[in-house]
Amino acid sequence: MCPFSFEKSSYTDIDKYKEQIKKSREREKQKIKDYIELKKKPCLFCGSINQIEFHHFNPIEKEKTVSSYKTFKKVDDELAKCWCLCYECHSKLHRRMCDPLPICYEE
């Protein structure tokens, strides 16, 4: 059941109501994107801060991509299962061109 309903709102025009709901959802999505950006750290392998991506170190535990969640708590829970890697190191890891357990890894 949707927490919003036109009948319970103060709007008299359904189109304006729908537009407001759409804008509200876009703001919420942007807040999550900004939060994820704040959580990025330098690459675990090389220390670069460019093009940081999240890599699930145990793919079995992966539920969804980090950006698909709608609450900060869920994002944090998923990020706890990830390493921050730059694009280059992430692609090397997936191509098995580098060690998946870097010496610098600290719990």
N, C-alpha and C positions, 0 to 999 in steps of 0.2 A: 504494500500500500504506500502510495506516495505521500510524504508529509505535507506537500503543497496541494492546494486545491483552489480552483478558481472561485468556487462558491463561497469559500471561507475568506477569500482575499478582499481587499478594498477596491480592487480593479473592477471597472465596468466594461472594459473592452478586452475581450479574450486575446486578441493579437498583442496588445501591450503587455498583458500578463505573461504570455508565452515568451515574449522578447526579454522580459525581466528575469524569468527563470533561466533562460539560455545564458544571459549575461552573468547571473549568479554562479552557474555551473562552470563557466569559463574562468571566473575569478578563482574558484576553488581549485581547478586544475592548475592554474598558474601558481597558486600558493604552494602546491605540492612540487611543481617543477623547481621553483625557487628554493624550496627546502632541500630537495635532492642536490641541487648545485652547491648549497652550503656544506653538505656532507662529504663532498669530494675531497680527497687527500692526494698528496703526491704519489706517483706510481711506486708500488711496493718493490718493484724490481730495479728500476733505473733512477727513480726520484724525479722524473719529469712531471710538470704540472699541466702539460698540454694534452688535450683530447682524452681526458680521464673517463674510463668506463668501469663498470662494476662486473667482476667475474665471480660467479658462484664457485667456491673452492670445492664444494661437494654437490654436484648436479642433482643428486637424488633428493636433496633437501629443498631444491628450488621449487617454489610454488608458482610464482608468476614473475614477470619482469618488475623491477623496482618501480618504474614509472606508472605501472598499471594500478597501483594502490591509491585509495582515496583518503586515507588517514595517516597522520604522522607516525602513529604507533606502528601501524602495519609496515610503513616504509622502514622504520628503524629495525623492526624484527627481521625484515628481509635483508637489510644492509649488514646485519650482524653475521650473515652467511656469505658475505662477499669480500673480495679484495679490490682495492682501487688499483687499476692498471692503465697505463697509457695505451693508445690504440696500437702502437708498434709492438709492445710487449704482450698485449692481449692476443694479437694475431699470431705472434711467435709461439705463445703458449698453446694455442689451439692447433697450430701446425706441428707441435711437438719439437720445436726448435730451441726451447729453453727449459730449464729445470722448473717443474711446477712448485717446488719448495725452496724458495730463495733463502740464502743464509740470513738475510736481514729480517726474516719473518719473526715477529714477536707476538706473543699472545697477550 
